Amino acid sequence: MTNHLMRCKENPNREVFKRQKLSSSTTEGVSVGPSPTISKFDHNASRMKLVKMFVKFELPFRLVEDDDFRDFVWS
C-alpha cells in the first residue's frame, strides 16, 4: 500500500512521502523511517502481556495451541 501511495499521481500527499523517504536515516543497521519511535521486540515482555490478557479475560490456555492463533502470531 505504501508503494502505491508513493507512486500514485492522484495522491495529494505524494510530496510528503518523498520528503519522508529522503529524511529517513539508519541507526545501527536499523532503518528509521517516518515513525517517531523505534521499538525493539522483547520476547519476555510480549509473553507476559499475553499471559496477563489470558488471565484478565479468563481465556483457556489451550487457545495458544489452536492453529488459527499460531497463524496470527506468525503473521
N, C-alpha and C positions, 0 to 999 in steps of 0.2 A: 504494500500500500504506500509506503514512504517513497519508494522509487517512482510510483505513478504520480504522486503528488509533486515530486520534484520535476518531472518531465511534462506534466500536463499544462498545456498553454492556457487552458481556461481556469487554472487555479490562481485566485487573486493573491495568495500568499507565497507564490513561487519564488519571489526575490528573497523572502525571509529564509527559505530553505537553503538557498545558495549562500547567504551570509553565514548561517549557522554551520554549514559544511566547511566553509573557509576558516571560521574561527575555532573549529574543534582542534584539540591538541592531544598529545599522547603523554601518559604518565606511567612510568614503569611498565611499559608494554600493554597497558590498558587504554583502549581508545575512549576518549572523553568527548561525548557529543553535546548536543544542546541541553542535556539533562543537568540540572543544577547540583545534583549529588551523585556520588559514585557509591554503590552498595556492593559489599562483598558477601557472598553466600556463606552463612555459618550453619553447618550441618547440625550441630548440637542445639543451637537456638531454634532452628526450624523444627527439630524433633520435639523439643519442649513445648513449643507453641501448638504443635499437632496434638500432643498428649493433653494439654490444657483445654483445647477445643473439644476433644473426646469426652473429657470429664465434665466440662461445663454443660454440654448438650446431652450428656448421658448416652453417648453413642456406643454401640458394641465394638470392641477392639477387633473383632473378626472382619470388620469393614475394610481394614488395610490389606486383607488377603484377597479381596474381590478384584477381578481383572479390570473392571472399569476404573476403580480407584488407582490401580497401578498405572493404567494408561494415562490418567490425569496427572499423576506425579511425574511420569517420564516425559510428558509433553512440554 
